[in-house]
Amino acid sequence: QVFDAGDYFGIMQVEEVDDEEEGDEEMEEQLKKKPNPGNGPCFKVIVTNENGLQASNPNSVFLIDHAWTYRAEHARQQLLHVPGLLHRMASLMGIDFHGEIPDEGSTEQVLQEMWKYNQTYQLSQGTAEEKVPVWYIMDEFGSRIQHSDQPSFATAPLFYMPQQIAYTVLWPLRDLETGDEVTRDYAYGETDRLIRKCVLLPWVPTEVLDISSVTPEPSDEYYQAVLAENKEKLPVVINPPVYVKDKVFKVFTDVQQVFNNLTHPRFVFTNNEGEADILYNFSHFKDYRQLSEERPEVMLNQFPCENLLTVKDCLASIARRAGGPDGPRWLPRTFNLQTELPQFISYFQQRDRRGEDNHWICKPWNLARSLDTHITNNLNNIIRHRESSPKVVCKYIENPVLFHREDVGMVKFDVRYVVLLRSVSPLRLYTYDVFWLRFSNRAFSLDDLDDYEKHFTVMNYAPGVTLKQVHCEDFIPLFEKQYPEYPWTTVQVNIFKAFAELFQVASAKPAPLGICDYPSSRAIYAIDLMLKWDTSRDGKRIMQPQILEVNFNPDCDRACKYHPTFFNDVFSTLFLDEPDNCHVTRIV
């Protein structure tokens, strides 16, 4: 708890030399490279202690306080409402702010500039909400430590449990003398030269355009690695099981919605997993090998390697089989920030030069409910988000098809379809005949990118936020009244075409490069999509479906509430092969 850095270090302001006075070109070059080329003054931290610092001395460890700790989605509100915060941040970042009352302009500047100062950590336990990364800005001393590829110090965040407070710890990497500069490596741990250049872009702007932005499908080894990381054991080859006609199947499940709503006479529940004919599990099943060797006739509600669909980076990879390196028309252009950062930066800069829209949405690979998801047109913001948790960045749909809500105006909406995968080889795919709609609560415009109720449609998890519900039977006539030239049946044909293509490419290669053809597997997924305005090859204005994500074991609460036969239909189609009297349509 002792903040004694002041006894050892000082902050020095570096004066800018005026161009006219100084004809030295080398000096100008140095100035161009200076670490924070904002309009603000440039600072350095130096060792002021007359004895210098010894790396081996156990007392050469210092605490840095955190001036501001927050979650990205709360930043604007805090700057506007926490007394003194905007003032302190503006002065720390060298932004002019003299007013008493926070104004939008200064707030916006801090929100843009803060990605040069942000650091991040996340807690490893707690709920999904509590694990969302936290961002923090070190105090004036810590924030003024500049970058170096050969740093003299290292820093790391330390969460001190007894006080429930995070600090940054600073320690020297070598002995230093009075007057030596304190620096740290802003790209610590990154050894690849190109990636370092990309990661350091917020502080050392360079054009990375000598790289192609093409992202081919990853190698086979990539999929092998995904399989290994998932700890899934693939099944052995089995013969498709044959069951006696009229057999009553014993179902073992931990999914409450199935338990409460499956009433079909040919299914009974059992508490004994060992005697079950069907395992309907809420969580991911891992050991298919043992199941296939010991009980090949047991059916289950998931496929080996289905994460190729349900995890966002894998979805983007396999989709490239349909549309080449840019991906298919039904998926927003997507980059994996861990493995495709240079290609993304190159693509972003090319669009920037051509004056094209550059709004992007950063999503974690596998968190649902829009958690830790951010929309931005700030390249530094996207580059830095890569440090918090593995993310993909997708082109934000800047021209969505909107829906007129009488109480609000033209809002974004998304559509959820439930699809039923009966088998992979041959591919048999159905869709449930009812689809679900979610609407934003505020009229859409390409601004206020952190306004959740304008840009997101997932409202049923946000406390105190109204959830607008429209049943699909009511939605279709309203939609067709607003867009008379686009009958829903035609829109739906294109949606189903996209689904068919997605599952065709997902099962086109053997596991682990594709969904595993395991004859005892069945599955139900929810596909979320939006519509965007696009131009067809012959120049017509069309509504192009954009698949946003594929969800494993979706929440079927609304389905069961409004359609009591939902799980009877699902089970008849998947486990009895009797789709005829069910509310399903065969797509493939």
Disulfide bonds with the S-S distance in Angstrom:
none
